[in-house]
Amino acid sequence: MTAVPKDLLHRARRAVLAACLTLWVAAFVITHTPRHKLPGPKLLHDNELHGLGYFVLTSAFWLTLAAYRVPPRRRAGWTIVVLAAYALLDEITQPLAGRQTDVFDWLADMAGVILAAAVCKGTEILHALRRHEP
């Protein structure tokens, strides 16, 4: 997901990092708030929310790595390892907030992570191919 010019993305790296951290804090607060206290209608199934949330977190993390010029060949590995570890920690700590640990939630989290990483990597590959067209 680096269709943004590299110099612009690198210059905005602190803002990109701030946005990523803000999303991460918001995700932590939401996943550690008892379900009955969350506002709004329930439009999506719980696992869909997990997948969507981790898709967004993964995309933001990937973009942050790109902004800090982490080499493209390392982004996928770092992203998957960090987000998988966080998703596990997130699930394990939810009982502290009156919620339950659920392996299916973790699997939904990982589906969002893998899908977002594939989209990000695919976007980078397509962008690289377009740069090298005659």
C-alpha positions, 0 to 999 in steps of 0.5 A, a space after each residue: 500500500 505504498 502508492 503514495 510517493 515514497 518521499 512524501 510517505 517518509 516525510 509524513 512518517 510521524 503522522 503515519 505512526 501517530 495514526 497507527 498508534 491511535 487506531 491501535 489504542 482505539 482497537 484495544 479500548 473497544 476489545 476490552 470494553 464489555 460488549 453490552 457497553 459498546 454503543 450502536 447497532 450490531 450490524 456485523 457478526 463478531 467475527 466479521 468485526 474482528 476480521 475488519 478491525 485487524 484488516 485496518 490495523 494490519 494496513 496501518 502497520 504496513 503503511 507505517 513500516 513503509 513510511 519508516 523505509 523497512 525493506 519491502 521483503 521484511 514488511 510481510 514477516 514483521 507485520 504477520 508476526 507482530 499482529 499475530 502476537 498482538 491478536 493473541 495478547 488481545 484475546 488472552 487479556 479480554 477476560 480482565 474486562 469481563 469478556 471471553 477468550 475465543 479461538 475463533 476470534 483469534 482466527 478471524 483476527 488472523 484472517 484479517 491480518 493475512 488478507 490485509 498483508 496480501 492486499 498490501 504486498 499485491 499493491 506494492 508489486 503492482 506499483 513496482 511493475 507499473 514503475 518499470 513499464 516502458 
